[in-house]
C-alpha cells in the first residue's frame, strides 16, 4: 500500500483519503457524492449535513467516529474535512438509500452471515482463510504451513493466558523474545528487512517463505511445550521460557543453514 497516494478511484470518481493512525481515512462527502449521484460538491455536503442530523437524533455514534482531517480541496487548499475509516464508512453506507449502495449492503449482510456460520462451525473459518490466500496467489503448500502456524500461535496465546498473561503488549514482548532467539531479529527489525511499512497492518508472516514459517512455528511450539511443563508464574519467567524455546529454534536454523548452504532469513516477500 502506497501511503503517499492521497486519492483512490471508485467508479471513475476520485475519493480523497489520508493515512492516519496506521489506516486510511476517506472523505465522507466524496463517497456520498458517488453513491447518491449528487451533481455538485455542495449538494453532497448538504446531504451529509442532513444525514448527520438524522443519525444524531437516532442516537447513532457513527458521526462521532468520523475524524476531521485536512484534505486538499478543488482550489488546492487544505481544509478540515469529515473522514471515516473503512469500518465506519461501511456502516455509514448502510444508512444511505441509494441503488449504488445496495451492493455494499448485500455484501455486508453476506459477510455477517458467514461470520455467524463460522461461530457454529469453526472449520469454515479455516476454509475461508485458505480461499483468501489462494486468491492472493499463494501456493497450496505455503497455505498449509501458514494455517498450521496460525493454529500453533493460537495454542501459544492460550497457554500464555493460562499463565496470567493477557495484555497485547506483553504478547508482543514475548513474541519478540522468541523471534530474537530464533532469527536474531525482533519482528519490527524483520519487517524492516522485508521492506514492510512500519505503520501498516501488513502481516509479517504473510510475507515469510516456507522455511521462515517452519522455524517460526518451531520456536512458538517449543515455547508452548516448555510452558506447559514448567508452568511459569511471573512475566520474567515466561520471558526466559520464550528465550530458551527460541534458542532451540535458532540452533536448528543455524544447523539447517549449514547443511543447505544458504541463509533461511531472506528479504523475499509477497508484497506487490
Residue pairs with C-beta under 8 A, 6 or more apart in sequence:
1 197
1 200
1 202
3 19
3 197
3 199
3 200
6 16
6 17
6 18
6 71
6 72
7 14
7 15
7 16
7 17
8 14
8 15
8 17
8 26
9 15
10 31
10 34
11 34
11 100
13 30
13 33
13 34
14 30
15 26
15 27
15 30
15 31
15 34
16 26
16 27
16 30
16 71
16 72
16 81
17 24
17 25
17 26
17 27
17 71
17 83
18 24
18 25
18 69
18 70
18 71
18 83
19 25
19 199
20 67
20 69
20 83
22 199
22 200
22 201
23 85
23 86
23 201
24 85
24 86
25 67
25 69
25 83
25 84
25 85
26 83
26 84
26 85
26 86
26 89
27 71
27 81
27 82
27 83
28 48
28 66
28 81
28 82
28 83
28 84
28 89
28 92
29 41
29 44
29 45
29 48
29 81
29 82
30 44
31 89
31 92
31 93
32 38
32 44
32 47
32 48
32 51
32 96
33 41
33 43
33 44
34 100
35 93
35 96
35 98
35 100
35 101
36 44
36 47
36 96
36 98
36 100
37 98
37 100
38 44
38 47
41 74
48 82
51 92
51 95
51 96
52 63
54 95
55 62
55 63
55 95
56 63
60 95
62 88
62 91
62 92
62 95
65 84
65 85
65 88
66 82
66 83
66 84
66 88
67 82
67 83
67 84
68 80
68 81
68 82
68 83
69 80
69 81
69 83
70 78
70 79
70 80
70 81
71 78
71 79
71 81
71 83
72 78
73 79
84 92
90 104
90 108
93 101
93 104
93 105
94 101
94 104
94 105
94 108
114 124
114 128
117 124
118 124
118 125
118 128
126 147
129 147
129 150
130 143
130 147
133 142
133 143
133 146
134 140
134 143
136 270
137 270
138 146
138 270
141 210
142 210
142 213
145 210
145 213
145 214
145 217
146 205
146 206
146 213
148 217
149 205
149 213
149 216
149 217
149 220
152 217
152 220
152 221
152 224
153 220
155 221
155 224
156 220
156 221
156 223
156 224
157 171
159 223
159 224
159 227
159 228
160 170
160 171
160 174
160 227
160 238
163 227
163 231
163 232
163 233
163 238
164 233
165 171
165 174
165 235
165 238
170 235
172 187
173 239
174 223
174 238
174 239
174 242
175 187
175 242
176 186
176 187
176 188
177 239
177 242
177 243
177 246
178 219
178 220
178 223
178 242
178 243
178 245
178 246
178 249
179 185
179 186
179 187
179 190
179 216
179 219
179 246
180 186
180 243
180 246
181 219
181 242
181 243
181 244
181 245
181 246
181 247
181 249
181 250
182 215
182 216
182 218
182 219
182 246
182 247
182 249
182 250
182 253
183 190
183 212
183 215
183 250
183 253
183 265
184 250
184 265
185 193
185 265
187 204
188 198
190 204
191 198
191 204
192 198
193 265
193 267
194 204
194 207
194 267
194 268
194 269
194 271
195 267
195 269
195 271
196 202
196 204
196 207
196 269
196 271
202 271
205 213
205 216
206 270
207 268
207 269
207 270
207 271
208 216
208 269
209 264
209 266
209 268
211 256
211 264
212 264
212 265
212 266
215 249
215 252
215 253
215 256
215 264
216 249
218 248
218 249
218 252
219 245
219 246
219 248
219 249
219 250
220 245
222 245
222 246
222 248
222 249
223 241
223 242
223 245
223 246
225 245
226 241
226 244
226 245
227 238
227 241
230 237
230 241
232 238
232 240
232 241
253 264
256 264
257 263
257 264
